[in-house]
């Protein structure tokens, strides 16, 4: 029997998608896993769905806690995980059937982080990923300075050694950008990485997702930006500031061109983007 994988699923009112998410875990070709469903005080039928899967298969474990957000729920899962590896999975996303099996098979050099590519699904339709991941992206400097500009890595793309995660815990106050902070933690310590260029996870797009609401995302990401900035060395603070300064100046130049062309709709949209820029 191979290493045990702890799959941590934060869940708050995901009745529309949770069944498919838990089924994608059940269908894994690799079977040495536990699935920790962290119910963050749901008010819909999510708890009933989770309980049904727990009765069907003892590898599913339901934990109920006071509502505290996604970071709090992931921490609760980390505190109760007994596996050798950690697999994060949100309650509306999916693992392809061979995600765990392929990841562990390819990690022949005992890598600390195993990353696969991903795709999207919206209204039942498969869509290509919003960025093409490459192994050269996986450095501390690239994740600090190119995140959200050239790429970002959905957290369920990764399979993480529990010993590498160690005592790391997500900041409970952060519900957007918390994954960015986690990836920075991993690569600040130069975690060894295996990259598998196969789309083995599915990121679901839907109207209820926080990522669908630009204004809310901007507001919530401000906390993550400040936390990252305050943690940096002086040199990295300068680089971090320069990255965002150049981007916002480019946006302002585009805004000026749009204004001159009298395209009011585009002007309003880009003005809002600039206003939110440093909150991204």
QUINORTA-V53668 format. One record per residue. N is the residue number from 0. PSI is psi in whole degrees, 0 to 359 (999 if undefined). OMEGA is omega in whole degrees, -180 to 180 (NA if undefined). Layout:
BEGIN
n & psi & omega
N & PSI & OMEGA
N & PSI & OMEGA
END
This chain:
BEGIN
n & psi & omega
0 & 135 & -178
1 & 185 & -179
2 & 151 & -179
3 & 137 & 179
4 & 128 & 174
5 & 114 & 179
6 & 118 & -174
7 & 118 & -177
8 & 102 & 171
9 & 140 & -177
10 & 122 & 171
11 & 108 & 177
12 & 58 & 180
13 & 31 & -175
14 & 332 & -177
15 & 332 & -172
16 & 343 & -170
17 & 322 & 180
18 & 311 & -179
19 & 323 & 179
20 & 311 & -179
21 & 327 & 177
22 & 323 & 179
23 & 332 & 174
24 & 314 & -179
25 & 326 & -176
26 & 6 & 179
27 & 137 & 178
28 & 342 & 174
29 & 130 & -169
30 & 358 & -180
31 & 78 & -180
32 & 159 & 166
33 & 145 & -179
34 & 112 & -178
35 & 108 & 179
36 & 115 & -176
37 & 99 & -179
38 & 114 & -175
39 & 50 & 178
40 & 51 & 178
41 & 150 & 178
42 & 2 & 178
43 & 207 & -176
44 & 14 & -179
45 & 318 & -178
46 & 318 & 179
47 & 320 & 178
48 & 314 & 180
49 & 317 & -180
50 & 323 & 180
51 & 319 & 178
52 & 326 & 177
53 & 323 & 178
54 & 328 & -178
55 & 325 & -174
56 & 123 & -175
57 & 350 & 178
58 & 341 & 175
59 & 136 & 179
60 & 127 & -179
61 & 129 & 174
62 & 133 & 179
63 & 134 & -176
64 & 165 & 176
65 & 142 & -176
66 & 127 & -180
67 & 0 & 179
68 & 172 & -172
69 & 322 & -180
70 & 317 & 178
71 & 319 & -179
72 & 318 & 178
73 & 320 & 178
74 & 320 & 179
75 & 318 & 178
76 & 316 & 179
77 & 323 & -179
78 & 338 & -177
79 & 359 & -178
80 & 138 & 180
81 & 5 & -176
82 & 173 & 176
83 & 335 & 179
84 & 155 & 177
85 & 130 & 173
86 & 113 & 175
87 & 144 & 179
88 & 120 & 178
89 & 159 & -172
90 & 0 & 177
91 & 2 & -179
92 & 178 & -171
93 & 147 & 168
94 & 136 & 171
95 & 155 & -170
96 & 329 & -175
97 & 18 & -176
98 & 306 & -177
99 & 315 & -178
100 & 309 & -179
101 & 318 & -179
102 & 311 & -177
103 & 329 & 178
104 & 321 & -177
105 & 338 & -177
106 & 67 & -174
107 & 340 & -179
108 & 21 & 176
109 & 38 & -178
110 & 152 & -178
111 & 332 & -179
112 & 131 & 178
113 & 120 & -174
114 & 136 & 173
115 & 168 & 174
116 & 185 & -172
117 & 168 & 168
118 & 180 & -180
119 & 158 & 168
120 & 134 & 178
121 & 124 & -178
122 & 39 & 177
123 & 0 & -177
124 & 131 & 179
125 & 133 & -180
126 & 154 & 179
127 & 161 & 180
128 & 155 & 180
129 & 349 & 173
130 & 154 & 177
131 & 113 & -178
132 & 146 & 177
133 & 149 & -176
134 & 329 & -179
135 & 349 & 175
136 & 336 & -166
137 & 65 & 173
138 & 159 & -180
139 & 315 & -177
140 & 315 & 180
141 & 318 & -179
142 & 327 & 178
143 & 317 & -168
144 & 343 & -177
145 & 358 & -179
146 & 133 & -180
147 & 352 & 176
148 & 304 & 178
149 & 329 & -176
150 & 166 & 162
151 & 160 & -174
152 & 108 & 174
153 & 135 & -170
154 & 334 & -179
155 & 358 & 170
156 & 336 & -174
157 & 152 & 167
158 & 124 & -167
159 & 134 & 173
160 & 132 & 180
161 & 325 & 180
162 & 332 & 178
163 & 320 & 175
164 & 320 & 174
165 & 232 & -178
166 & 6 & 179
167 & 135 & 172
168 & 143 & 179
169 & 148 & 176
170 & 118 & -176
171 & 336 & -177
172 & 348 & -175
173 & 122 & 179
174 & 2 & 174
175 & 130 & -176
176 & 0 & 180
177 & 330 & 178
178 & 324 & 177
179 & 314 & 179
180 & 321 & 179
181 & 314 & 179
182 & 322 & 177
183 & 318 & 177
184 & 315 & -177
185 & 318 & -173
186 & 348 & 169
187 & 329 & 178
188 & 14 & 174
189 & 50 & 180
190 & 132 & 177
191 & 144 & -169
192 & 138 & 168
193 & 125 & 179
194 & 128 & 179
195 & 113 & -175
196 & 60 & 176
197 & 144 & -179
198 & 95 & -172
199 & 4 & 173
200 & 157 & -177
201 & 124 & 178
202 & 116 & -174
203 & 133 & 175
204 & 128 & 178
205 & 165 & -172
206 & 335 & -176
207 & 348 & -179
208 & 143 & 178
209 & 330 & -179
210 & 347 & 179
211 & 343 & -177
212 & 99 & -175
213 & 318 & -177
214 & 317 & 180
215 & 320 & 178
216 & 317 & -179
217 & 316 & -180
218 & 315 & -176
219 & 327 & -178
220 & 342 & 179
221 & 320 & -178
222 & 319 & 179
223 & 318 & 180
224 & 315 & -179
225 & 321 & 179
226 & 316 & 179
227 & 311 & -178
228 & 315 & -177
229 & 342 & -179
230 & 352 & -171
231 & 156 & 169
232 & 165 & -179
233 & 319 & 180
234 & 316 & -180
235 & 329 & 174
236 & 319 & 179
237 & 314 & 179
238 & 317 & -180
239 & 315 & 180
240 & 318 & -179
241 & 321 & 180
242 & 312 & -178
243 & 328 & 178
244 & 313 & 180
245 & 318 & -178
246 & 318 & -178
247 & 327 & 176
248 & 322 & 176
249 & 321 & 178
250 & 320 & 179
251 & 324 & 177
252 & 318 & 177
253 & 321 & 179
254 & 319 & 179
255 & 319 & 178
256 & 318 & 180
257 & 319 & 179
258 & 317 & -179
259 & 330 & 179
260 & 359 & 176
261 & 39 & 177
262 & 87 & -170
263 & 320 & -177
264 & 313 & 179
265 & 323 & -179
266 & 316 & 180
267 & 319 & -178
268 & 315 & -178
269 & 328 & 176
270 & 318 & 178
271 & 322 & -180
272 & 318 & 179
273 & 319 & 180
274 & 324 & -178
275 & 356 & -164
276 & 309 & -176
277 & 1 & 176
278 & 358 & -175
279 & 999 & NA
END
